[in-house]
Amino acid sequence: MLKNNYSDGFFSVDIKNGFLPIKHPLKKLPERYNEIQELTDKIPVLISSIEEMSRFVLQLPNFSKEVKKEEDVFVIQALYRAYSFITSAYLLTPSHVNMKNGIYAKAHTILPSNIAIPYTIVSNKLDVYPWLDYHYAYSLGNYVMKEEDNYHWNNLKMSCSFSGTNDEIGFIMNHVYINAKSPDLIKSAHRIFNANDYRDGLGLLYETLKEMNERRRTMWSASNPHNYNNFRAFIMGIKDNHKIFGDGVIYEGVSAEPKTYRGQTGAQDDIIPTADLITGITSYYPENMLSKYLMDLRSYRPKCVQDFFKDLEKTPNLFKLFKEKEDFESLQYLLACIEQIYFFRNGHWQFVQQYIMKNTRYAQATGGTPITSWLPNQIEAVLKAMDDIISYLNNYKITEELEIFMNIKKSQKNKVEVLNKQLEELKNKNYNIERIYNLNITNNIEDITL
C-alpha cells in the first residue's frame, strides 16, 4: 500500500505534485544573504578565470552562524542550491579552463572553510550530501517560471547556472518540463497498487510515459549537443573521478579526511526508477557493479523519495500476478509500458552518444559511472523483461488477437540487435562513435524521428 504523500516540506511525492516541489522555489536568497546571491549571479562570468573565481570565493563571509538559525525549508534549499553552485564552480573551474581535447583537467581539492562549514550545515538540515545534486540544487529546485502555469522548458529560467547559456538552461529545464507530468505517474501507481485497477492504472502509466518521451525528445532542440562541454565539467562529481579529484576533496574546517560524492546526473531523476519499480524491471537488473551504482544513486535522492521507493518495492510483481490470473490483456499493456521505458532509456543512450561521446573520450560520466556501459546495462534489463513477456504470450494462440503485443513483438528483435552491434563496436579501444550512432538511424530507432 502506498501512502497518500511522502513529504519533507519542500517535496511531496503525491498525485498533486509528483516529483516537483510543493510550490515554486525561491528565485533569490533573502536580502540578508545578498553577498552569497551576488557571487552565484557572477558565476557565468567567473568560470573563465581561475584567479578571479578564487578571489571572489575566498572573500565571501562565513555565514555559518546565520544559516544555523534558518528553519524555513525553502530558504534552506535556496542556500543549499547557492552553496552547491559556488562549491562546484570554485573547485571545477581549473578543470574547465584547462580542458584539452574534451579531457577534463585537475580540479581544486580543498574547499575553503567559509564555504565548507555553512554548506555542510544546510546540507545536514536537508539530510543530503554537501555536493551539487539533481533535486534541491541543479534541476527540480532551480527553475524560475516566466509565465505562470507553463512548465515548457522555453518558459523556464534557472535561478543559478554555470555558463548561463541557452544550451545549459534548455538542457536542465527540459528535465523540469518532463517532471511536470510526474503527478500522473504517481497517480498510475496508486491506481494499480492501492485500487487494484490494473487496466486503468497501466493505461495511465502508458500514456504518461509516452508523453514524457515526447517531452524528453524536445531536448534535441532545447540544447545543442555540440555545446554541452561548455558547462558539463561543473556537474562532475568526486567519487570515481580520480583523474579530476584524485583521492577526494577536503572540506576545510569540517573534516581532515577527503570526501567523495557522486556528481549531479540525470540518473538521479525519479521517473524511470519509479517506472522500473511499478513494472518489475528491477528484478531484471544484473548482479554487477553497474547495478550497485544504480542502487547507490538512490541515497542521493531526498529521503521522501527514498521512502516512496521502499514502499514501491513491497508491491506485487505484475508479471507474476498477471500470469497467475492468465490476464493476457493486462500483460500486453504491461509490455507496452515497458517498451516506453525502453524508448526513454534508449533515447537517453542516444543523448550520451551525441552530447558526450562525440565530444570527449573521458571515460567517466558526471555521476562517476563508466560512460560506455552504464546505460546499456539498464537497457539490457528492459529488453530481457520484454523478451520474457513476449515469450510467455507466444505460447497462447490468443496472442493473435492482442494487437499491441503483436506490433511490439515485430520490432523486438531489431531493438536487441542494435544494442548488441553497438556493444560489439564499443569493445574496440578506438570505437567509431558515428558508426554506433548511425545504427540508430539505419535501424529506424533514431530518437529524434520517433
Summary of the structure (lengths in Angstrom):
residues: 450
radius of gyration: 22.3
end to end distance: 35.9
largest distance: 74.5
contacts: 1526
relative contact order: 0.11
helix: 62%
strand: 5%
